[in-house]
């Protein structure tokens, strides 16, 4: 439960914060009840939200013994960039809700521990302020209703040395979030959103539908994505793809990577889990096509399982926000450190010295033997 008067951010990490579960329990004490339910909630009955966590429990590990693990490491490469580990920070908007320094604190932590930051379009801090803080950074784009406004943001990200564009395509309309509405959550009017454009609602005829003929007409199409790919020298990834046929279309339209995600269970309830979608999509695309898994990571062993089933890297969202709420940059850095150390120990005990050695032969599906 959250307290009526949230605790202030801590200036050092207490010894009892050892796991992501510990961070989750502590973070609830640093946020108002409404903000906590906004962070934790999902769409409708929250079945997808729960499945994102449960998906990893259906997989068990098959370790190998007596391997030479000398010169082991967690380095990976995507789009010509080398990363010290595959734990990236998912785009999370409105971060000043959780800590006064918001995205600046997150970026500082990302730089300190070598984590790739995917800065949200809904950042409460201008990307020009965030950019100098960290060298490993991608920019997440919500389509702005027209090509010109969308391209202007992409070009600004290019100028600020962001290394990739991540276009979120699974939320042209927000999900029906019952828990959030019951808690009375609203984004505070005073929060800055320097990259949020105002949409002009089209004038509709009486027979036209306000959703399908209104808001959804401002969502991107495959033709818009193909156009955007041609306008930028940066790699373009699509976030929110879960259908193998859409993955194949993305490849055809020149997209250079995918983030396999159901938006943390926050948009469409009963949407397939990312780990299941990852396996379906990996089977349809070239082995070297980058796939980043987003959703449900809470342990280093979860990261191992995702990599084994075809992910090139993973995104964490709620876990690092727990750290941000508790202790700002220090908390974010510690969350990433916990997960990286758990991944390293898992790799060593599994008999894998490098990420490239991790594959599906190290995974046992519980339903394989009846």
VMD Tcl script that draws the C-alpha trace (Angstrom):
set ca {
  {0.00 0.00 0.00}
  {1.12 3.55 -0.65}
  {1.19 6.04 2.17}
  {-0.92 9.21 2.20}
  {2.31 11.22 2.57}
  {4.90 9.66 0.26}
  {8.41 9.27 1.60}
  {11.04 11.56 0.08}
  {13.75 10.10 -2.19}
  {16.60 8.39 -0.38}
  {20.21 9.52 -0.66}
  {21.70 6.06 -0.19}
  {20.56 2.51 -0.90}
  {19.43 0.54 2.19}
  {20.93 -2.92 2.59}
  {17.49 -4.54 2.41}
  {17.03 -3.58 -1.25}
  {18.48 -6.69 -2.88}
  {15.99 -7.61 -5.63}
  {13.53 -6.00 -7.99}
  {10.73 -7.30 -5.73}
  {12.33 -5.42 -2.83}
  {12.39 -2.27 -4.94}
  {8.75 -2.70 -5.93}
  {7.64 -2.99 -2.30}
  {9.68 0.05 -1.26}
  {8.66 2.22 -4.24}
  {5.01 2.08 -3.23}
  {5.94 4.10 -0.14}
  {7.44 6.93 -2.19}
  {4.47 7.66 -4.46}
  {0.91 8.86 -4.00}
  {-1.76 6.15 -4.29}
  {-2.99 7.52 -7.64}
  {0.50 7.63 -9.15}
  {1.26 4.14 -7.84}
  {-1.85 2.72 -9.51}
  {-0.94 4.53 -12.73}
  {2.50 2.92 -12.68}
  {1.33 -0.56 -11.71}
  {-1.93 -0.75 -13.61}
  {-2.81 -2.36 -16.91}
  {-5.71 -2.48 -19.33}
  {-9.14 -3.81 -18.36}
  {-8.83 -6.99 -16.24}
  {-5.01 -6.85 -16.40}
  {-4.63 -10.39 -17.71}
  {-1.90 -9.35 -20.16}
  {-0.15 -7.48 -17.37}
  {-0.05 -10.64 -15.25}
  {0.86 -12.87 -18.19}
  {3.90 -10.72 -18.89}
  {5.21 -11.79 -15.48}
  {3.97 -15.38 -15.64}
  {5.44 -16.04 -19.10}
  {8.90 -16.69 -17.67}
  {7.63 -19.27 -15.17}
  {6.64 -21.59 -18.01}
  {10.31 -21.98 -18.93}
  {12.98 -23.86 -17.04}
  {16.74 -23.77 -17.54}
  {18.90 -26.63 -18.84}
  {22.45 -25.87 -17.69}
  {25.61 -27.36 -19.18}
  {28.62 -28.25 -17.03}
  {32.42 -28.31 -17.24}
  {32.61 -25.46 -19.74}
  {35.55 -23.08 -20.14}
  {34.16 -19.70 -19.05}
  {37.37 -17.69 -19.28}
  {37.09 -14.23 -20.84}
  {33.33 -14.23 -20.37}
  {31.39 -10.99 -20.77}
  {27.92 -9.57 -21.47}
  {28.80 -7.27 -24.39}
  {26.47 -7.08 -27.38}
  {26.28 -5.12 -30.62}
  {23.29 -3.60 -32.40}
  {23.37 -1.32 -35.46}
  {27.14 -0.98 -35.18}
  {26.91 0.15 -31.55}
  {28.55 -1.87 -28.79}
  {26.80 -2.09 -25.43}
  {28.38 -3.47 -22.24}
  {25.24 -5.47 -21.51}
  {21.81 -6.11 -23.10}
  {19.70 -4.39 -20.40}
  {18.11 -1.30 -21.97}
  {15.74 1.24 -20.40}
  {12.27 1.29 -21.93}
  {10.59 4.57 -22.85}
  {8.55 5.68 -19.84}
  {6.78 9.04 -20.00}
  {6.06 11.64 -17.31}
  {9.12 10.72 -15.22}
  {8.91 13.85 -13.07}
  {5.87 12.14 -11.58}
  {8.26 9.74 -9.90}
  {11.24 11.95 -9.04}
  {11.89 15.70 -9.35}
  {14.85 15.15 -11.68}
  {12.87 12.81 -13.92}
  {14.63 11.78 -17.12}
  {17.84 13.57 -16.18}
  {18.29 11.22 -13.23}
  {17.53 8.22 -15.44}
  {20.01 9.36 -18.09}
  {22.71 9.91 -15.49}
  {22.23 6.37 -14.20}
  {22.20 4.95 -17.73}
  {25.54 6.56 -18.48}
  {27.05 5.39 -15.19}
  {26.21 1.72 -15.74}
  {26.32 1.56 -19.55}
  {22.62 1.05 -20.19}
  {20.99 2.16 -23.43}
  {18.26 4.73 -22.69}
  {15.21 4.85 -24.94}
  {13.94 8.33 -24.18}
  {10.15 8.68 -24.25}
  {8.42 11.10 -26.58}
  {6.40 11.96 -23.46}
  {9.53 12.97 -21.59}
  {9.10 15.75 -19.06}
  {12.62 16.91 -19.94}
  {13.66 18.31 -23.31}
  {15.74 15.81 -25.25}
  {18.35 18.55 -25.76}
  {18.89 18.57 -22.00}
  {18.99 14.78 -21.73}
  {21.28 14.19 -24.71}
  {24.57 15.44 -23.18}
  {24.08 13.26 -20.11}
  {24.42 9.89 -21.79}
  {26.08 8.52 -24.90}
  {23.90 5.41 -25.29}
  {20.49 6.68 -26.32}
  {17.62 6.05 -28.72}
  {14.53 8.23 -29.14}
  {11.00 6.88 -28.98}
  {8.48 8.54 -31.28}
  {4.70 8.64 -31.16}
  {3.44 9.55 -34.61}
  {2.37 13.19 -34.54}
  {-0.62 12.97 -36.82}
  {1.30 14.14 -39.86}
  {4.66 13.52 -41.47}
  {6.08 17.01 -41.04}
  {5.75 17.18 -37.25}
  {6.98 13.61 -36.86}
  {10.04 14.24 -39.04}
  {10.89 17.43 -37.16}
  {11.30 15.44 -33.94}
  {13.34 12.76 -35.69}
  {15.67 15.41 -37.09}
  {16.03 16.99 -33.65}
  {16.99 13.58 -32.25}
  {19.54 13.17 -35.03}
  {21.09 16.54 -34.20}
  {21.39 15.50 -30.55}
  {23.26 12.31 -31.43}
  {20.50 9.82 -30.63}
  {21.45 6.57 -32.35}
  {18.07 5.08 -33.35}
  {14.38 5.94 -33.65}
  {11.82 3.68 -31.96}
  {8.32 4.26 -33.33}
  {5.60 3.01 -30.98}
  {2.79 1.59 -33.11}
  {0.60 -0.35 -30.65}
  {-1.17 2.54 -28.91}
  {-2.89 4.86 -31.37}
  {-5.54 4.97 -28.64}
  {-4.89 4.56 -24.93}
  {-6.06 1.37 -23.26}
  {-9.11 1.12 -21.03}
  {-7.35 1.30 -17.66}
  {-9.93 0.59 -15.01}
  {-7.54 0.64 -12.06}
  {-6.13 3.99 -13.10}
  {-9.59 5.51 -13.48}
  {-10.79 4.17 -10.13}
  {-7.76 5.77 -8.49}
  {-8.65 9.10 -10.09}
  {-5.26 9.46 -11.76}
  {-4.65 12.33 -14.14}
  {-1.35 13.59 -15.47}
  {-0.79 16.83 -13.54}
  {-1.33 19.90 -15.71}
  {1.91 21.48 -14.48}
  {4.13 18.69 -15.81}
  {6.12 19.86 -18.85}
  {6.00 17.81 -22.05}
  {8.25 19.69 -24.45}
  {7.79 17.28 -27.38}
  {4.04 16.75 -27.20}
  {2.19 18.29 -30.15}
  {-1.46 19.21 -29.98}
  {-3.67 17.32 -32.39}
  {-6.39 19.13 -34.28}
  {-9.50 16.97 -34.36}
  {-10.96 16.65 -37.84}
  {-14.47 17.96 -38.48}
  {-16.67 14.91 -38.87}
  {-19.92 14.40 -40.68}
  {-22.84 13.02 -38.60}
  {-22.46 9.55 -40.08}
  {-18.74 9.37 -39.25}
  {-17.39 7.64 -36.14}
  {-15.35 9.82 -33.72}
  {-12.83 7.02 -33.09}
  {-12.44 5.29 -36.44}
  {-12.88 8.39 -38.61}
  {-11.36 10.79 -36.09}
  {-8.46 9.85 -33.83}
  {-7.45 6.73 -35.75}
  {-7.02 8.77 -38.93}
  {-4.03 10.43 -37.25}
  {-2.30 7.09 -36.60}
  {0.54 6.03 -38.91}
  {0.24 3.46 -41.70}
  {2.84 1.22 -43.30}
  {3.30 3.86 -46.00}
  {4.17 6.43 -43.33}
  {6.74 4.06 -41.84}
  {8.30 3.41 -45.26}
  {8.47 7.18 -45.82}
  {10.11 7.78 -42.43}
  {12.74 5.11 -43.06}
  {13.72 6.99 -46.21}
  {13.98 10.34 -44.40}
  {16.52 9.41 -41.74}
  {19.95 7.85 -41.64}
  {19.19 6.39 -38.22}
  {17.93 2.82 -37.78}
  {14.15 2.75 -37.36}
  {12.62 0.19 -35.01}
  {8.92 -0.48 -34.48}
  {7.75 -1.01 -30.89}
  {4.60 -3.01 -30.27}
  {4.79 -5.61 -33.06}
  {3.56 -9.04 -31.92}
  {2.13 -10.64 -35.10}
  {4.57 -12.54 -37.34}
  {2.94 -11.17 -40.48}
  {3.51 -7.60 -39.25}
  {7.11 -8.53 -38.52}
  {7.54 -9.67 -42.10}
  {5.94 -6.47 -43.36}
  {8.32 -4.44 -41.23}
  {11.24 -6.17 -42.91}
  {9.76 -5.47 -46.35}
  {9.23 -1.79 -45.56}
  {12.84 -1.27 -44.50}
  {12.46 -1.29 -40.72}
  {15.75 -2.34 -39.15}
  {14.60 -3.78 -35.83}
  {11.57 -4.60 -33.69}
  {10.67 -4.18 -30.05}
  {8.41 -7.11 -29.22}
  {5.99 -5.62 -26.72}
  {2.36 -5.46 -25.61}
  {3.00 -2.07 -23.96}
  {3.38 -3.59 -20.52}
  {-0.19 -4.87 -20.64}
  {-1.42 -1.27 -20.59}
  {-3.21 -1.02 -23.95}
  {-4.94 -4.18 -25.21}
  {-5.83 -6.74 -22.56}
  {-5.48 -10.41 -23.56}
  {-2.85 -9.45 -26.11}
  {-0.33 -12.24 -26.60}
  {2.66 -12.16 -24.25}
  {5.92 -10.75 -25.64}
  {7.89 -13.93 -24.97}
  {5.42 -16.00 -26.99}
  {5.40 -13.42 -29.77}
  {9.20 -13.37 -29.75}
  {9.38 -17.08 -30.52}
  {6.86 -16.81 -33.35}
  {8.55 -13.79 -34.89}
  {12.12 -15.06 -34.53}
  {11.12 -18.14 -36.54}
  {9.99 -15.89 -39.44}
  {12.88 -13.43 -39.67}
  {16.60 -13.67 -40.46}
  {18.68 -14.78 -37.47}
  {20.59 -11.49 -37.38}
  {17.51 -9.23 -37.47}
  {17.44 -7.31 -34.14}
  {14.56 -8.17 -31.81}
  {14.31 -6.47 -28.42}
  {11.97 -8.00 -25.84}
  {9.91 -5.63 -23.66}
  {7.74 -6.84 -20.81}
  {7.90 -8.70 -17.51}
  {11.65 -8.76 -16.83}
  {12.22 -9.00 -13.07}
  {15.26 -11.28 -12.78}
  {18.54 -11.85 -14.56}
  {17.32 -15.35 -15.35}
  {14.37 -13.77 -17.20}
  {16.89 -11.94 -19.38}
  {18.71 -15.21 -20.06}
  {15.46 -16.86 -21.14}
  {14.60 -13.99 -23.47}
  {18.05 -14.10 -25.09}
  {17.81 -17.88 -25.43}
  {14.53 -17.57 -27.33}
  {15.89 -15.04 -29.81}
  {16.03 -11.60 -28.24}
  {19.01 -9.39 -29.06}
  {18.47 -7.32 -25.89}
  {15.71 -6.56 -23.39}
  {13.93 -3.47 -22.13}
  {12.99 -2.91 -18.51}
  {10.33 -0.36 -17.58}
  {8.63 -0.52 -14.20}
  {11.75 -1.91 -12.43}
  {13.90 1.14 -13.11}
  {11.03 3.48 -12.28}
  {10.90 1.82 -8.85}
  {14.55 2.76 -8.46}
  {13.90 6.29 -9.72}
  {11.07 6.82 -7.22}
  {13.15 5.56 -4.29}
  {16.55 7.13 -4.90}
  {16.73 8.93 -8.24}
  {19.78 8.17 -10.37}
  {21.30 6.07 -7.60}
  {18.22 3.84 -7.48}
  {18.04 3.41 -11.26}
  {21.73 2.48 -11.40}
  {21.32 -0.04 -8.59}
  {18.34 -1.73 -10.28}
  {20.36 -2.20 -13.46}
  {23.34 -3.45 -11.43}
  {21.15 -6.05 -9.71}
  {19.84 -7.39 -13.01}
  {23.25 -7.43 -14.66}
  {24.83 -9.32 -11.78}
  {21.96 -11.83 -11.78}
  {22.40 -12.30 -15.53}
  {26.14 -12.85 -15.14}
  {25.66 -15.44 -12.40}
  {22.96 -17.19 -14.45}
  {25.25 -17.28 -17.49}
  {28.11 -18.74 -15.46}
  {25.93 -21.43 -13.88}
  {24.42 -22.25 -17.29}
  {27.85 -22.77 -18.83}
  {27.70 -19.78 -21.19}
  {30.50 -17.25 -21.24}
  {29.06 -14.89 -23.86}
  {25.62 -13.82 -25.00}
  {26.25 -15.35 -28.42}
  {26.41 -18.80 -26.81}
  {22.91 -18.54 -25.34}
  {20.26 -20.35 -27.40}
  {17.06 -22.36 -27.13}
  {18.93 -25.59 -26.28}
  {19.33 -24.16 -22.76}
  {15.55 -23.89 -22.32}
  {13.05 -26.54 -21.26}
  {9.35 -25.79 -21.78}
  {7.28 -27.17 -18.93}
  {4.65 -28.51 -21.33}
  {7.18 -30.50 -23.40}
  {6.62 -33.66 -21.33}
  {3.12 -34.67 -20.39}
}
mol new
graphics top color blue
foreach p $ca { graphics top sphere $p radius 0.5 }
foreach p [lrange $ca 0 end-1] q [lrange $ca 1 end] { graphics top cylinder $p $q radius 0.2 }
display resetview
